[in-house]
């Protein structure tokens, strides 16, 4: 009873009591939580009365509350604020939790009750959401292997445990490799091109590692690194690029054997379940439905994206030749570490502005309050009050109480925006408490970014890409905050991967909406609004370099499909992982000497550790819906409460209470149209 996970939190919104939680609590809470849930499952299966919806399906929804509490905190903090002991617990618990899930989903007595209800679903008089819940549970049992024979189930259990361990190992290797690959700079003159604030952040990052008098360039999770767009030193740009692409290849954090075994075991599991490939298995439960649909959408965009990228590359090559002539230095062929730098030069030449001009207008707190929160207030009537009285898991975290338009308490929002060595790369949203009227639970969600933390007293000035990332992740947050469903399995972001990115990518539009940008783009010193002519240039540059951005994304998405579209016999050995990747990229038709994929395999965490296996295409699939939604808003007056309430009522509050594609059609008034996406990216 002394364990903080033993009972529901007594804090507002059941916020986890971060001030009471110690690493030592996790193991006991996991063990107790699993035992408690198995007892709850036994009570369902041992019920002598014929199965009914409440005694079986609703009871399933109510089960595992303690396990849910500890898992939500542990896995979210293991991503955002980990330590070696937590990583060891992760390694221990990953196969145990996989086995626990199998013990439930492969329980023949439990499955028999669910199947009996499914067969009688037409006669159960269920409301639409309850019927969807029944179908969802039955689908989970079938896809988990509930219909397999005993020996096959035993092999499936072993595969699931090993796959779970491998994804944990991959994740930890990426974190370690990314830390080790951070680039140390000894001479400040090499940092020419960075702002004073960025140089100060690099100095602080070095000092945090005990490297006084040096500067540290930490790596982001992607292949391309933000500093490449600004650094004038070509040798340093190359060092950073090569450090990025070599992560996870050899050394103590070598991910090549992990990738090789993981794709082989996933292929074997798919075959055991009756599917030709892991991609076929995964995509059956997504909106896309099958690998052919994914292939069609990716290959439809690939040629036009690559042609646009080639045209931009030609202009950059001409630009660097001109520069070499002016400086009386030898010219060179454009390389991957050159593209971001010369793209920025080309942007400056076309639109007459650069990042250094606009960053002073994008101060973090102003973007958050006067941009992200402002748009949510205008659209949905939400208000945000910072709560400094509630516990946090790290001093950098901020907690906001969210209130609805009638001033009723709605949810809690946690903002964790700064990079740390013990935080995984990238940006993401997570849930600590999922909304459910059945459980009387309101949402507690968090957004995580990896913005370099400046030195004390210096402002946090953002690039426009970081501004967009804030709006993107808050779109995910809104999907959780505005959820209004009965059952936790259908709540918030519990939707297909190729639908979950829809609200986030839609919300990006407000980072580019003139009315919203004008509200938050204020100079951090003077408070003056961004000059209209500069704002117009920023918005006009929206479609710039989309050939590159689309090509690098498509290459990664096709690489994902290649890895997960193979049979067991086609899985490469660890020594052939790099060759397999090179061949897959060659077949994609997206090869360009200066455009790498957004991720190489050994640090492609989305697909080897993050739940997006065979699903990285989801960003493009969802973006079609998002850009259609943007057009819908523009045609109806843009940032209005009526428009926001319509989207909230028909999509954002609904979770998976209805088929997600039906939710979109009911909102949009018809099927998705790729036209607005092509227009948005300048690829039409």
Steps between C-alpha positions, in 0.01 A plus 500: 500500500802729526553466126364814328352283222296283737204737497375765258674834542318748722643795308280704264414302185683201656831656400771250596668596829839556341642634827432166672600262221841338529665260258477227765118515480474383138586130529264436789222696333541312171493165681200593713319653204542188287384274785197718563395504135532123464270461801251733334519297179450178697186649656363562149576153367377321813164674496246219467237725346482523120725779368346840456645833394544643851641188666752440220580803285444776756678288762796476261501878469504539876779249555868584546465844659814473713701362210377785282611756760853369535547428129388849397748668734787259448502489121440872461778591745730236356473694174525851641704470823669161515793366700701175491281330762183581306660363184584179685140472621385556142715209383363277774137595463465515122479119453302462823238747384483337158439166672236661720314638200514158335365339816188712455457504122580129464274391789259254329222547755511878470510488122203262496293753694603786269432292189160394629404865548637591158287230336191639675588868448195571282271394785673678789332841451832679538548869431747587223797557731442177693472305177826652379662399830384140463630483143831654605554253783414204279739630232780527755451139613498365146805701391683394816465133401206386712394256226839330469562146622693434821846443352465801272395714795808390693724609214307825472553574869874446460511725194311779677732493800813510285364772271413710804855462634650592163296820463611602849862429411469698176355799686775500761771459236368803312502712816857396583626532143345846466661615823840363398480650151448859618766714333753681722637828364828636639514832314210747515591635157368175352153598621481799270143523373327406825331767707641612833217316674577177314872528579413557864279190500787298349732627770250405771455153347877448509526625858223257605732217384802645677651641181583850615635732233341295223175494308272202441264445206252231616335294227131491420332171418485567125779462244503872420612722788368856551846654543594400144282780365703769676859383551739657251779251577467225242732259687286536814184444298648178363604386850147551629341325204728197520450477876127495435489229232747269676294468819428140589752356253759317705628572848322435829169627361503297178145463372574295186451163675188635670347607167587167336342289773203728545389495136549123485291436810228742390482317166479165679223624728303631202530163327386323815192721506425428135643806324763508224695784663509715811383794287192306389424417864547855626317676220189283520407692816583844361299728277722411203400134526786341305855561369377568146303807614809632680720433198258684274491816709878508553587442136243754385692778672855371455572612140368854538677546835832379361471720191436804718797406718725460196400844376585652838830308507594650164438851631701432814788362297501818292486706820801331657699528175432874494605524863822310428580734213447806719722356771759365252466153649444165328140398434368160607205272440203556730509239780242401763668718763486795259132484406351664814759781489452586134125452525506774761707717263251431222211583730669828588553580132140421407315648796751748643504372858680238707448323832707758689250771405189312610614315814483809727126507427450138607566497873381173655257632760349743253452225242339277763263750659428735211515240225432140603262582787348797317392288203348240735315774687355647180405164352377303800447752779780356713695691762835412660623582850850402610503293820825548691353323803496155340799260499714458189750231406763756390548873568466578126145358487205740513147396602186673371141446606271503197147633540214466255293782356260481796799532738463137609829317571583291194854358522865557583768580242872448571761678286851351495681687224875490573759243391683289759760227473259257669211584266432322173524710185218645296162634601199309626178507700421255777216434744531456876124463544258416216158658497210261572151573630476134608794551735415867576846588369604830345803519273855576613723533193850627430690643205874434468742686274880521494576870479857584610482670839675839496728634769333651803357842420497448124171481309370178345478597133355248258545419137185494292532119485495488882195726504327260262602204720333665801174537309531145363543336839225713649270360232566158652441649844163640392401156374552377858377809686173529307419128506148433626435127481385238747758226461878538547585266211330744262628819663694786346794393286411126513440504126688351201852632442396639163226701670675604821722746312199673344409734791866589554572580137176694470597710803823602325292725275457751783878547519470646149164675526559877464260589782665257743858582400431871537377429854814320621784628276620778732860606552622358831667828601279779367170318473462641149303291256685333216495750210222413253744473212717250695194302606388487137842364399489232772158383386594516132797273571266229632545286188875550480721187495198268502663286232776412746268461800262274310778294342682431828172404665389273215839327498463416869140385452601272212793368704253409776279317249804314361606377843152379587399368159736203508453134591709326765734353238576847362612652831865608481775405744642781717791536260257565212274756670673800342498331159131417531424863577707625206323262261157600635578869450625429149174319414296789639604721210569783746877477501671838478865554599422791730162388646523228766190334647360676804615201706750225434404159634723492808334808654154466342326490837152555360497156339740299715402631843207739472196309377513621138632179342368489141321819598736791440294579190233614748626859503426537129168315516387716791628818338254456215220519758672791674537712187140424398401627844707812450319571178166436676590762764616758246181463299293563814676798652805343666558554871143505633333337795231348277763327286693378803191368671405309186840329481491433874154345490558285192867397536708621794262391777412167347816292543430167332134488600428462127710393202752787459455524124126537554568775753701687239240458225222615733703812581638576154192404304672253269808283442856634539644702211877511439477834319533729806808305612671548164411869507627539859835343415527681168510169313192544282 
